[in-house]
Amino acid sequence: MSKSALLLVVLGACAVEPVDGSVTDSDDPATETNVPRIAANALSPSMLAYTLLTTAQLDGTGAAAMGANASARKVLNYAAGCALDATQTVNFTVGGVNFTLYGAMGMVPAWTSRAITTDEAAWISACVLARVNLTSASITISARGSMANLSSTSDELANYRIEEGAFWGNTFVDLGSLQAYACNGVDQAANDTYGDLPLRQCAQWDGVTGSNLTPCGFHYAGLCTTACSTTGPYANCSFQGGAAQADVVTTFLYGSLP
């Protein structure tokens, strides 16, 4: 079975923005079996600084504000993919150009009809942070967590077995400053050269003496097994003894360690 045919709950499609202003997907959903939308997870760390996400309702007006420029739209595209389900789209206009956001994972589908809660924003933030790749490579990852829409299929558990790490924080500007945290998963800590791990890198220490950051600039919380209160998928994770965060997304990559 192919990677793409397995994934019912992997991180959903990132909508990519062509020069004509339309928003498309790098994989045609009509060609997928049992999967509403699957595509790249290649958000650059530098793009996070341009987030304009707010907890306001994600309708045409809200999307236009959150996607007011090309950089902000890149973050918004990923957030919409995390929050909305595969039946949902949001159309909006910026500078006379029409854009469309596509849903995938369905973590908070109600975002199109109301403002979201702080807890819901934390889940979306964790999902967006989990989708950041240092290399901007196109990597399919399995996202897991305690919320219902992050439960895993048996095929996924069998085939996506490389535990990369876990992510949490805040990407919503109306809830405070941008905060990104990560911890190192069991398998990445054991063998960082295996499979797709070299193409990710955001969940591990940057190796700089005195630094508490990852290569992506996230706050590095150490091993997930010590930073969090559960085994993978992790929850109640904290950074340097700070407040524990329950809304955590754990990422697994295709394959398994030898």
Phi, psi and omega in degrees: 000139182285163177304310188294329181287345183278333206263104175266338184228021174287167178302131188283184191293139167270124176282130180256147191252105178287172184291340182277359176094343176290158178244123181236181180238144185288342172243141177281114183298336181292341181269353183271148178255121178066015183229122182293314177203130176223134177197203188289153169234085192224038179290126180287142177304325182295335182290334182300330181295343183261009182301137172237021180298137171226170180277000179299157180306135182269071171253193182301319180290313180296319180295322178298323178288319182283341180242041188292341177218169187299320181293316178297325179295329178298317178292317180299321179303316179292319180298318178295320177299324177288314191278316188271159177266176189290348178271353189256139170224156175228124178259139178208165184231133175228124178059033180080004180251134181271140178228156177227132174261142180242136177274167179209294191280331178072035180290322179219070184297339181291353181302333181283348184243352181198167171293153181262159180279168177298320179295317178296321177296325178294322177294315179297319179301313180300320179295315179299315181296325179293342183266003179278132176242130177300321184270357185057025178282156179273101184236130175273127184230148177266120180261132183226150180185185188276347179281155189301320183283004173248012176291153189252147174279164179294322177297319179297315179297326182284331189251337177250088191241001179269108181281112180277303183173195181221155189223144175200167180148208182219128176240012182257119189291336179277359178251008179123191183287158176297127179226127181229126182232150178208154173228158187272128180283166184302312186285323177295322178295328182280324186201091185283355183262359189271143174057226182272002182304319180297342181269001182251275169082352187281351184256004183241166180294144181282355176081004181271126181303129180085356182273148171237039182241162170266169177301340179270001181087008176282152172294127184265120185263005180090204179290137179299328181295339177254333182279341187239162185266354182233169169275168183297136000290141191274160176206167179052055181263147181221160180246118178051045175078009179285189181298138180282141179252123181280331186271092188231137175251124177258137182248138175236142180252163184295139177102192178209157179292145181292000000 
